[in-house]
Every structure is written in structure tokens, then in C-alpha cells.
Amino acid sequence: MLFTASSFAQSENIVGVAAGNDNFSTLVTAVKTAGLVETLSSEGPFTVFAPTNDAFAKLPDGTVSSLLLPTSKADLTGILTYHVVAGKFEAAAVIDAINANNGMFKVKTVQGDEIGLSLKDGKVVLTDAKGGMSTVIIADVAASNGVIHAIDSVVMPSSK
């Protein structure tokens, strides 16, 4: 399994942790552009399924640059908040919920749509509103206001 638990107290919030990791530079730029820094820096707690730079790179050419335009702020905000769940759900709790719900656990995102969580080959897999899938590649990155799980693809809400 790729789950690694952080055993140290984390003083940085979700935005600070992401900003301190080069693998999340595209995500941090998007969060700033969407005006979500203050929200994701608030008390929370939040669980963020954070796409890596490689995840954003899988999107069709021009998608990221067009989402970063001021005219796309609403779409960008919707996509980013679709990756956020209210509450702190570490990997063990996510796996327990999946197992307790016949292999599929749906969670409501801050954006309003649901994401399905399941297990494949011992890894947590997200299934978005359009059937797209993403795998958690690093779990339980601690932050002062929640937890981050790095994912290998960007998931999309039904409205995008």
C-alpha cells in the first residue's frame, strides 16, 4: 500500500503544506487564482484530494491555462472545491467507510456533488460524477486544518 501516516504535529495549514511541495505548484496556482486561499487556510477541518502537477498535465492541452483565465474563475472554483470534503478523513477512516458500505462510499464535496470512493488493488480510488477515476498515490499528509491525499488525476464535477 502507498499509505503513509504522518506522526508529527503539522503547524502549516493545507495551503501552506501544498505550497511547500513542488509537486503541488499547479494546484497552488489554481487555488490562488480561484481565490480559495483564505477558505482552505481557515479552521476547517478539510480533507483535500489534491491533484499533483502530473495529474493536471493529463488534462487536454490548454485546459489548465484556460481555467486560469479570470473569465473561468467560476469553473475553476467548482473543480477545485470538488476535490475538498468537509471534515478530516484519514486513510484508515476512508478504507473503513468503503468496507462498511459494500465497497463504495460516496462523500459530498464542498462543491456540492458526490465523489465515490472505492478500493482497487489496496488503493483508494475516486470516481467522479462523469465516471472519471483517480487513485490516491500519497495518503495522510497532515496539515493543521485537515489532511491531504495526493491523487494522480483531476476529478470533475457533473457541471463541468
C-alpha positions as CSV (number, residue, x, y, z in Angstrom):
1,M,0.0,0.0,0.0
2,L,1.1,3.6,-0.6
3,F,-0.5,4.9,2.6
4,T,1.9,6.7,4.8
5,A,0.8,8.3,8.0
6,S,2.4,11.4,9.4
7,S,3.2,11.0,13.0
8,F,4.3,14.6,13.6
9,A,2.3,17.6,14.5
10,Q,1.8,19.9,11.5
11,S,1.7,23.6,12.1
12,E,1.1,24.6,8.4
13,N,-2.4,24.7,7.1
14,I,-3.4,22.9,3.9
15,V,-2.4,25.8,1.6
16,G,1.0,26.1,3.4
17,V,1.7,22.3,3.1
18,A,0.8,22.3,-0.6
19,A,2.8,25.5,-1.2
20,G,5.8,23.8,0.4
21,N,5.7,20.9,-2.0
22,D,6.9,21.3,-5.6
23,N,4.5,18.5,-6.8
24,F,1.5,20.8,-6.0
25,S,2.7,24.0,-7.7
26,T,-0.1,23.9,-10.3
27,L,-2.7,23.3,-7.6
28,V,-1.4,26.2,-5.5
29,T,-1.5,28.5,-8.5
30,A,-5.1,27.4,-9.2
31,V,-6.2,27.9,-5.6
32,K,-4.7,31.4,-5.6
33,T,-6.4,32.2,-9.0
34,A,-9.8,30.9,-7.7
35,G,-9.5,33.0,-4.5
36,L,-9.6,29.9,-2.3
37,V,-6.5,30.6,-0.2
38,E,-8.5,32.1,2.7
39,T,-11.1,29.3,2.6
40,L,-8.5,26.5,2.6
41,S,-6.5,28.3,5.3
42,S,-9.5,28.6,7.6
43,E,-10.0,26.3,10.6
44,G,-11.7,23.5,8.7
45,P,-11.1,20.7,9.1
46,F,-10.9,19.7,5.5
47,T,-9.9,16.6,3.5
48,V,-8.4,17.6,0.2
49,F,-7.9,15.1,-2.6
50,A,-5.0,17.1,-4.2
51,P,-4.1,16.6,-7.8
52,T,-0.3,16.6,-8.4
53,N,1.3,18.6,-11.2
54,D,1.3,15.3,-13.2
55,A,-2.4,15.0,-12.7
56,F,-3.0,18.4,-14.1
57,A,-0.7,17.6,-17.0
58,K,-3.0,14.7,-18.0
59,L,-5.8,17.2,-18.9
60,P,-6.2,18.1,-22.6
61,D,-3.8,20.7,-23.9
62,G,-4.8,24.2,-23.0
63,T,-7.2,23.1,-20.2
64,V,-5.2,24.4,-17.3
65,S,-4.2,27.7,-19.0
66,S,-7.8,28.4,-19.9
67,L,-9.0,27.5,-16.4
68,L,-6.5,30.0,-15.0
69,L,-8.1,32.9,-17.0
70,P,-10.2,35.4,-15.0
71,T,-13.2,34.5,-17.1
72,S,-13.0,30.9,-15.9
73,K,-12.9,31.6,-12.2
74,A,-16.3,30.0,-11.5
75,D,-15.4,26.8,-13.4
76,L,-12.0,26.7,-11.7
77,T,-13.6,27.2,-8.3
78,G,-16.1,24.4,-8.9
79,I,-13.4,22.0,-10.0
80,L,-11.2,22.8,-7.0
81,T,-14.0,22.6,-4.4
82,Y,-15.0,19.3,-5.9
83,H,-11.7,18.0,-4.5
84,V,-12.5,19.1,-1.0
85,V,-14.6,17.3,1.6
86,A,-15.6,19.0,4.9
87,G,-14.1,17.1,7.9
88,K,-10.8,15.3,8.4
89,F,-10.8,11.8,6.9
90,E,-7.5,9.9,7.2
91,A,-6.9,6.8,5.0
92,A,-7.9,4.3,7.7
93,A,-11.3,6.0,8.2
94,V,-11.8,6.2,4.4
95,I,-11.0,2.5,4.0
96,D,-13.2,1.6,6.9
97,A,-16.1,3.5,5.3
98,I,-15.6,1.8,2.0
99,N,-15.6,-1.6,3.6
100,A,-18.6,-0.8,5.7
101,N,-20.6,0.3,2.6
102,N,-20.2,-2.8,0.3
103,G,-17.0,-1.5,-1.4
104,M,-18.3,2.0,-2.4
105,F,-18.6,5.0,-0.2
106,K,-20.0,8.3,-1.6
107,V,-19.0,11.6,0.0
108,K,-20.4,15.0,-0.6
109,T,-17.8,17.6,-1.7
110,V,-17.7,21.3,-0.8
111,Q,-18.7,21.9,-4.4
112,G,-22.0,20.0,-3.8
113,D,-21.6,16.9,-6.0
114,E,-20.6,13.5,-4.7
115,I,-17.4,11.5,-5.3
116,G,-17.4,7.7,-5.0
117,L,-14.6,6.1,-3.0
118,S,-13.7,2.5,-3.5
119,L,-10.6,0.2,-3.3
120,K,-8.7,-1.3,-6.1
121,D,-5.6,-3.4,-5.5
122,G,-5.4,-2.0,-2.0
123,K,-5.5,1.7,-3.1
124,V,-8.3,4.2,-2.7
125,V,-9.8,5.2,-6.0
126,L,-12.1,8.2,-6.6
127,T,-14.8,8.0,-9.2
128,D,-16.1,11.4,-10.2
129,A,-19.6,12.5,-11.4
130,K,-18.7,11.7,-15.0
131,G,-17.2,8.3,-14.3
132,G,-13.6,9.5,-14.4
133,M,-11.2,7.8,-11.9
134,S,-8.2,8.9,-9.9
135,T,-6.1,6.9,-7.5
136,V,-4.7,8.2,-4.1
137,I,-0.9,8.0,-4.5
138,I,0.1,9.5,-1.2
139,A,-2.3,9.5,1.8
140,D,-2.4,11.2,5.1
141,V,-0.3,14.3,4.5
142,A,-1.0,16.2,7.8
143,A,-2.0,19.8,8.0
144,S,-3.1,21.9,10.9
145,N,-6.6,22.2,9.5
146,G,-7.1,18.8,7.9
147,V,-5.4,16.2,5.7
148,I,-4.3,16.0,2.1
149,H,-4.4,12.9,-0.1
150,A,-2.4,13.3,-3.3
151,I,-4.2,11.9,-6.4
152,D,-3.0,11.1,-9.9
153,S,-5.8,12.6,-12.0
154,V,-8.0,15.6,-11.7
155,V,-11.7,14.6,-11.0
156,M,-14.5,16.6,-12.5
157,P,-17.9,17.6,-11.1
158,S,-21.0,16.9,-13.2
159,S,-21.4,20.6,-14.1
160,K,-18.0,20.9,-15.8
